[in-house]
Structures are given as C-alpha cells and as structure tokens.
Amino acid sequence: MAIALSHDIGSDQAPTVVAKGYGAVAEQILRLAFDNDVKVRTDPDLAQILEVVEVDCEIPVQAFAAVAEILTYVYRMNGTLPAGDAGGTS
C-alpha cells in the first residue's frame, strides 16, 4: 500500500490524500515520489488509518499527530518550515 498526501504550507486545511494504491499502483506512486525527490516514509499503522480515506479527502483526526510529524520533517528538510513553527524538538 502506498498513500500520497498533499498539504499547502500555512493552510488551515488538513492534508489530503491525493493518491493511493496497492501492487503496481503503489510501485508507480513510489517511483514518482523517488523520481521527484519527494520524501517517503514507511509507517504501516498510519497507512492502515489512511487506506479508508478516499482520494481528494482530508485525513482523519486520528492521523493528525503522525502526519504533522512527517510534514514537519519534510518542511525542515526542504527548508520551508513556516516561521514561528518550532515543529517539535530538534
């Protein structure tokens, strides 16, 4: 299972599921991510929560903490962490 999320920095909107799939579709999602230097994380527990979310829908409340951690890491690695956002500990 591969799930792709999208979130606009500074948006009040929750992240959304933009793609998901198993098998060949999952491989294609991962290939596109790697080819475009998109950060990838393996998290079976989070995937289990997100697999029931329809594409183009916001993530459920149960996934907020894990997704926030991932987004903070990605924003920090990309140098785009919003100003004033500590994003947890260093």
SESELO-61310 format. One record per atom (N, C-alpha, C): residue in three letters; x, y, z. Coordinates in Angstrom, 2 decimals, always signed. Layout:
<recs>
+------+---------+---------+---------+
: code :    east :   north :      up :
+------+---------+---------+---------+
:  ALA :       X :       Y :       Z :
...
+------+---------+---------+---------+
</recs>
This chain:
<recs>
+------+---------+---------+---------+
: code :    east :   north :      up :
+------+---------+---------+---------+
:  MET :   +0.86 :   -1.17 :   +0.00 :
:  MET :   +0.00 :   +0.00 :   +0.00 :
:  MET :   +0.89 :   +1.22 :   +0.00 :
:  ALA :   +0.61 :   +2.16 :   -0.88 :
:  ALA :   +1.28 :   +3.46 :   -0.90 :
:  ALA :   +0.20 :   +4.53 :   -0.89 :
:  ILE :   +0.45 :   +5.57 :   -0.11 :
:  ILE :   -0.50 :   +6.67 :   +0.00 :
:  ILE :   +0.27 :   +7.97 :   -0.14 :
:  ALA :   -0.20 :   +8.85 :   -1.00 :
:  ALA :   +0.43 :  +10.15 :   -1.20 :
:  ALA :   -0.46 :  +11.23 :   -0.59 :
:  LEU :   +0.18 :  +12.13 :   +0.15 :
:  LEU :   -0.54 :  +13.23 :   +0.80 :
:  LEU :   -0.09 :  +14.55 :   +0.21 :
:  SER :   -0.97 :  +15.54 :   +0.32 :
:  SER :   -0.64 :  +16.89 :   -0.11 :
:  SER :   -1.11 :  +17.86 :   +0.97 :
:  HIS :   -0.32 :  +18.91 :   +1.17 :
:  HIS :   -0.68 :  +19.94 :   +2.14 :
:  HIS :   -0.04 :  +21.24 :   +1.71 :
:  ASP :   -0.80 :  +22.33 :   +1.77 :
:  ASP :   -0.28 :  +23.65 :   +1.45 :
:  ASP :   +0.26 :  +24.29 :   +2.72 :
:  ILE :   +1.52 :  +24.68 :   +2.69 :
:  ILE :   +2.15 :  +25.32 :   +3.84 :
:  ILE :   +1.35 :  +26.55 :   +4.24 :
:  GLY :   +1.06 :  +26.67 :   +5.53 :
:  GLY :   +0.33 :  +27.82 :   +6.05 :
:  GLY :   -1.17 :  +27.71 :   +5.91 :
:  SER :   -1.65 :  +26.64 :   +5.31 :
:  SER :   -3.09 :  +26.45 :   +5.12 :
:  SER :   -3.73 :  +25.96 :   +6.40 :
:  ASP :   -4.97 :  +26.37 :   +6.63 :
:  ASP :   -5.74 :  +25.87 :   +7.76 :
:  ASP :   -6.41 :  +24.55 :   +7.41 :
:  GLN :   -6.33 :  +24.14 :   +6.16 :
:  GLN :   -6.93 :  +22.89 :   +5.71 :
:  GLN :   -6.06 :  +21.71 :   +6.15 :
:  ALA :   -6.69 :  +20.60 :   +6.48 :
:  ALA :   -5.96 :  +19.38 :   +6.81 :
:  ALA :   -5.32 :  +18.83 :   +5.53 :
:  PRO :   -4.24 :  +18.08 :   +5.68 :
:  PRO :   -3.66 :  +17.42 :   +4.50 :
:  PRO :   -4.70 :  +16.51 :   +3.84 :
:  THR :   -4.54 :  +16.30 :   +2.55 :
:  THR :   -5.47 :  +15.44 :   +1.81 :
:  THR :   -4.73 :  +14.27 :   +1.18 :
:  VAL :   -5.45 :  +13.19 :   +0.99 :
:  VAL :   -4.93 :  +12.03 :   +0.27 :
:  VAL :   -5.08 :  +12.34 :   -1.22 :
:  VAL :   -3.97 :  +12.31 :   -1.95 :
:  VAL :   -4.04 :  +12.64 :   -3.38 :
:  VAL :   -3.84 :  +11.42 :   -4.27 :
:  ALA :   -3.35 :  +10.32 :   -3.68 :
:  ALA :   -3.21 :   +9.07 :   -4.45 :
:  ALA :   -3.04 :   +7.93 :   -3.45 :
:  LYS :   -3.50 :   +6.75 :   -3.85 :
:  LYS :   -3.28 :   +5.57 :   -3.03 :
:  LYS :   -3.47 :   +4.34 :   -3.90 :
:  GLY :   -2.82 :   +3.26 :   -3.50 :
:  GLY :   -2.99 :   +2.04 :   -4.27 :
:  GLY :   -2.12 :   +0.92 :   -3.76 :
:  TYR :   -2.38 :   -0.27 :   -4.29 :
:  TYR :   -1.65 :   -1.49 :   -3.95 :
:  TYR :   -0.90 :   -1.97 :   -5.19 :
:  GLY :   +0.05 :   -2.86 :   -4.99 :
:  GLY :   +0.73 :   -3.52 :   -6.09 :
:  GLY :   +1.38 :   -2.56 :   -7.07 :
:  ALA :   +1.03 :   -2.72 :   -8.34 :
:  ALA :   +1.64 :   -1.91 :   -9.39 :
:  ALA :   +1.35 :   -0.42 :   -9.21 :
:  VAL :   +0.16 :   -0.09 :   -8.71 :
:  VAL :   -0.18 :   +1.32 :   -8.47 :
:  VAL :   +0.70 :   +1.88 :   -7.36 :
:  ALA :   +0.90 :   +1.11 :   -6.31 :
:  ALA :   +1.78 :   +1.54 :   -5.21 :
:  ALA :   +3.20 :   +1.74 :   -5.72 :
:  GLU :   +3.67 :   +0.82 :   -6.54 :
:  GLU :   +5.02 :   +0.95 :   -7.12 :
:  GLU :   +5.14 :   +2.21 :   -7.96 :
:  GLN :   +4.10 :   +2.54 :   -8.71 :
:  GLN :   +4.11 :   +3.75 :   -9.54 :
:  GLN :   +4.13 :   +5.00 :   -8.66 :
:  ILE :   +3.35 :   +5.01 :   -7.59 :
:  ILE :   +3.34 :   +6.15 :   -6.66 :
:  ILE :   +4.74 :   +6.34 :   -6.09 :
:  LEU :   +5.36 :   +5.25 :   -5.64 :
:  LEU :   +6.71 :   +5.34 :   -5.07 :
:  LEU :   +7.73 :   +5.77 :   -6.11 :
:  ARG :   +7.63 :   +5.24 :   -7.32 :
:  ARG :   +8.56 :   +5.62 :   -8.38 :
:  ARG :   +8.46 :   +7.12 :   -8.67 :
:  LEU :   +7.23 :   +7.63 :   -8.75 :
:  LEU :   +7.05 :   +9.06 :   -8.99 :
:  LEU :   +7.62 :   +9.89 :   -7.84 :
:  ALA :   +7.42 :   +9.42 :   -6.62 :
:  ALA :   +7.96 :  +10.14 :   -5.47 :
:  ALA :   +9.48 :  +10.17 :   -5.53 :
:  PHE :  +10.10 :   +9.02 :   -5.73 :
:  PHE :  +11.57 :   +8.97 :   -5.78 :
:  PHE :  +12.11 :   +9.80 :   -6.93 :
:  ASP :  +11.48 :   +9.71 :   -8.10 :
:  ASP :  +11.92 :  +10.46 :   -9.27 :
:  ASP :  +11.83 :  +11.97 :   -9.07 :
:  ASN :  +10.93 :  +12.40 :   -8.18 :
:  ASN :  +10.72 :  +13.83 :   -7.96 :
:  ASN :  +11.24 :  +14.30 :   -6.59 :
:  ASP :  +12.11 :  +13.49 :   -5.99 :
:  ASP :  +12.73 :  +13.82 :   -4.70 :
:  ASP :  +11.70 :  +14.12 :   -3.61 :
:  VAL :  +10.58 :  +13.42 :   -3.66 :
:  VAL :   +9.56 :  +13.55 :   -2.63 :
:  VAL :   +9.94 :  +12.59 :   -1.50 :
:  LYS :   +9.89 :  +13.10 :   -0.27 :
:  LYS :  +10.25 :  +12.27 :   +0.88 :
:  LYS :   +9.22 :  +11.14 :   +1.05 :
:  VAL :   +9.72 :   +9.95 :   +1.36 :
:  VAL :   +8.87 :   +8.77 :   +1.53 :
:  VAL :   +9.12 :   +8.21 :   +2.92 :
:  ARG :   +8.07 :   +7.77 :   +3.57 :
:  ARG :   +8.19 :   +7.18 :   +4.91 :
:  ARG :   +7.35 :   +5.91 :   +4.97 :
:  THR :   +7.91 :   +4.88 :   +5.57 :
:  THR :   +7.19 :   +3.64 :   +5.79 :
:  THR :   +6.56 :   +3.69 :   +7.18 :
:  ASP :   +5.24 :   +3.62 :   +7.22 :
:  ASP :   +4.52 :   +3.66 :   +8.50 :
:  ASP :   +3.24 :   +2.84 :   +8.35 :
:  PRO :   +3.32 :   +1.54 :   +8.61 :
:  PRO :   +2.16 :   +0.66 :   +8.42 :
:  PRO :   +0.93 :   +1.07 :   +9.23 :
:  ASP :   +1.14 :   +1.56 :  +10.46 :
:  ASP :   +0.00 :   +1.98 :  +11.29 :
:  ASP :   -0.73 :   +3.17 :  +10.66 :
:  LEU :   +0.03 :   +4.15 :  +10.18 :
:  LEU :   -0.57 :   +5.31 :   +9.53 :
:  LEU :   -1.24 :   +4.90 :   +8.22 :
:  ALA :   -0.61 :   +4.02 :   +7.48 :
:  ALA :   -1.20 :   +3.55 :   +6.22 :
:  ALA :   -2.54 :   +2.86 :   +6.47 :
:  GLN :   -2.62 :   +2.11 :   +7.56 :
:  GLN :   -3.88 :   +1.43 :   +7.90 :
:  GLN :   -4.98 :   +2.45 :   +8.18 :
:  ILE :   -4.65 :   +3.54 :   +8.85 :
:  ILE :   -5.64 :   +4.58 :   +9.12 :
:  ILE :   -6.05 :   +5.28 :   +7.82 :
:  LEU :   -5.07 :   +5.56 :   +6.97 :
:  LEU :   -5.33 :   +6.34 :   +5.76 :
:  LEU :   -5.92 :   +5.54 :   +4.60 :
:  GLU :   -5.80 :   +4.21 :   +4.64 :
:  GLU :   -6.28 :   +3.44 :   +3.50 :
:  GLU :   -7.80 :   +3.54 :   +3.31 :
:  VAL :   -8.55 :   +3.93 :   +4.35 :
:  VAL :  -10.00 :   +4.06 :   +4.22 :
:  VAL :  -10.41 :   +5.46 :   +3.75 :
:  VAL :   -9.45 :   +6.38 :   +3.66 :
:  VAL :   -9.75 :   +7.74 :   +3.23 :
:  VAL :   -9.78 :   +7.78 :   +1.70 :
:  GLU :  -10.84 :   +8.34 :   +1.16 :
:  GLU :  -10.96 :   +8.47 :   -0.29 :
:  GLU :   -9.97 :   +9.51 :   -0.82 :
:  VAL :   -9.54 :   +9.33 :   -2.07 :
:  VAL :   -8.67 :  +10.30 :   -2.73 :
:  VAL :   -9.40 :  +11.64 :   -2.79 :
:  ASP :   -8.65 :  +12.72 :   -2.59 :
:  ASP :   -9.14 :  +14.10 :   -2.56 :
:  ASP :   -9.92 :  +14.43 :   -1.29 :
:  CYS :   -9.79 :  +13.59 :   -0.26 :
:  CYS :  -10.43 :  +13.86 :   +1.04 :
:  CYS :   -9.35 :  +14.14 :   +2.08 :
:  GLU :   -9.74 :  +14.93 :   +3.09 :
:  GLU :   -8.83 :  +15.26 :   +4.17 :
:  GLU :   -8.57 :  +14.04 :   +5.04 :
:  ILE :   -7.40 :  +14.03 :   +5.68 :
:  ILE :   -7.06 :  +12.94 :   +6.58 :
:  ILE :   -7.95 :  +13.01 :   +7.82 :
:  PRO :   -8.17 :  +11.87 :   +8.49 :
:  PRO :   -8.98 :  +11.87 :   +9.71 :
:  PRO :   -8.19 :  +12.39 :  +10.90 :
:  VAL :   -8.90 :  +12.81 :  +11.93 :
:  VAL :   -8.28 :  +13.35 :  +13.14 :
:  VAL :   -7.26 :  +12.36 :  +13.72 :
:  GLN :   -7.54 :  +11.07 :  +13.65 :
:  GLN :   -6.65 :  +10.05 :  +14.21 :
:  GLN :   -5.27 :  +10.09 :  +13.59 :
:  ALA :   -5.14 :  +10.65 :  +12.40 :
:  ALA :   -3.86 :  +10.67 :  +11.69 :
:  ALA :   -3.11 :  +11.99 :  +11.86 :
:  PHE :   -3.72 :  +12.99 :  +12.49 :
:  PHE :   -3.11 :  +14.32 :  +12.57 :
:  PHE :   -1.71 :  +14.30 :  +13.18 :
:  ALA :   -1.52 :  +13.66 :  +14.32 :
:  ALA :   -0.23 :  +13.70 :  +15.00 :
:  ALA :   +0.88 :  +13.09 :  +14.13 :
:  ALA :   +0.61 :  +11.93 :  +13.57 :
:  ALA :   +1.62 :  +11.27 :  +12.74 :
:  ALA :   +1.92 :  +12.07 :  +11.48 :
:  VAL :   +0.89 :  +12.60 :  +10.84 :
:  VAL :   +1.08 :  +13.37 :   +9.61 :
:  VAL :   +1.79 :  +14.69 :   +9.93 :
:  ALA :   +1.46 :  +15.31 :  +11.05 :
:  ALA :   +2.13 :  +16.56 :  +11.44 :
:  ALA :   +3.62 :  +16.31 :  +11.64 :
:  GLU :   +3.97 :  +15.19 :  +12.24 :
:  GLU :   +5.37 :  +14.85 :  +12.44 :
:  GLU :   +6.09 :  +14.69 :  +11.10 :
:  ILE :   +5.43 :  +13.99 :  +10.18 :
:  ILE :   +6.01 :  +13.78 :   +8.85 :
:  ILE :   +6.17 :  +15.11 :   +8.12 :
:  LEU :   +5.12 :  +15.94 :   +8.13 :
:  LEU :   +5.19 :  +17.22 :   +7.42 :
:  LEU :   +6.25 :  +18.14 :   +8.01 :
:  THR :   +6.39 :  +18.14 :   +9.34 :
:  THR :   +7.42 :  +18.95 :   +9.97 :
:  THR :   +8.80 :  +18.51 :   +9.49 :
:  TYR :   +9.02 :  +17.21 :   +9.44 :
:  TYR :  +10.29 :  +16.68 :   +8.94 :
:  TYR :  +10.52 :  +17.11 :   +7.48 :
:  VAL :   +9.51 :  +16.94 :   +6.65 :
:  VAL :   +9.64 :  +17.29 :   +5.23 :
:  VAL :   +9.90 :  +18.78 :   +5.06 :
:  TYR :   +9.13 :  +19.62 :   +5.75 :
:  TYR :   +9.33 :  +21.07 :   +5.64 :
:  TYR :  +10.73 :  +21.46 :   +6.12 :
:  ARG :  +11.18 :  +20.83 :   +7.20 :
:  ARG :  +12.52 :  +21.14 :   +7.72 :
:  ARG :  +13.58 :  +20.73 :   +6.69 :
:  MET :  +13.45 :  +19.55 :   +6.11 :
:  MET :  +14.43 :  +19.07 :   +5.12 :
:  MET :  +14.43 :  +19.95 :   +3.86 :
:  ASN :  +13.26 :  +20.47 :   +3.51 :
:  ASN :  +13.14 :  +21.33 :   +2.32 :
:  ASN :  +13.47 :  +22.78 :   +2.63 :
:  GLY :  +13.66 :  +23.11 :   +3.91 :
:  GLY :  +13.93 :  +24.50 :   +4.30 :
:  GLY :  +12.70 :  +25.37 :   +4.19 :
:  THR :  +11.50 :  +24.76 :   +4.31 :
:  THR :  +10.27 :  +25.53 :   +4.14 :
:  THR :   +9.38 :  +25.49 :   +5.38 :
:  LEU :   +9.95 :  +25.17 :   +6.55 :
:  LEU :   +9.16 :  +25.15 :   +7.78 :
:  LEU :   +8.67 :  +26.56 :   +8.05 :
:  PRO :   +7.36 :  +26.77 :   +8.19 :
:  PRO :   +6.82 :  +28.12 :   +8.39 :
:  PRO :   +7.46 :  +28.81 :   +9.59 :
:  ALA :   +7.71 :  +30.11 :   +9.48 :
:  ALA :   +8.32 :  +30.89 :  +10.54 :
:  ALA :   +7.48 :  +30.79 :  +11.82 :
:  GLY :   +8.17 :  +30.65 :  +12.95 :
:  GLY :   +7.48 :  +30.58 :  +14.23 :
:  GLY :   +6.95 :  +29.20 :  +14.56 :
:  ASP :   +7.17 :  +28.23 :  +13.69 :
:  ASP :   +6.72 :  +26.86 :  +13.93 :
:  ASP :   +7.90 :  +26.05 :  +14.43 :
:  ALA :   +7.90 :  +25.76 :  +15.71 :
:  ALA :   +9.02 :  +25.00 :  +16.29 :
:  ALA :   +9.05 :  +23.59 :  +15.74 :
:  GLY :   +7.87 :  +23.04 :  +15.46 :
:  GLY :   +7.79 :  +21.71 :  +14.87 :
:  GLY :   +8.33 :  +20.62 :  +15.77 :
:  GLY :   +8.28 :  +20.85 :  +17.05 :
:  GLY :   +8.75 :  +19.82 :  +17.99 :
:  GLY :  +10.21 :  +20.06 :  +18.33 :
:  THR :  +10.85 :  +19.03 :  +18.82 :
:  THR :  +12.23 :  +19.16 :  +19.25 :
:  THR :  +13.17 :  +18.88 :  +18.11 :
:  SER :  +14.36 :  +19.40 :  +18.22 :
:  SER :  +15.37 :  +19.18 :  +17.18 :
:  SER :  +16.19 :  +17.96 :  +17.45 :
+------+---------+---------+---------+
</recs>
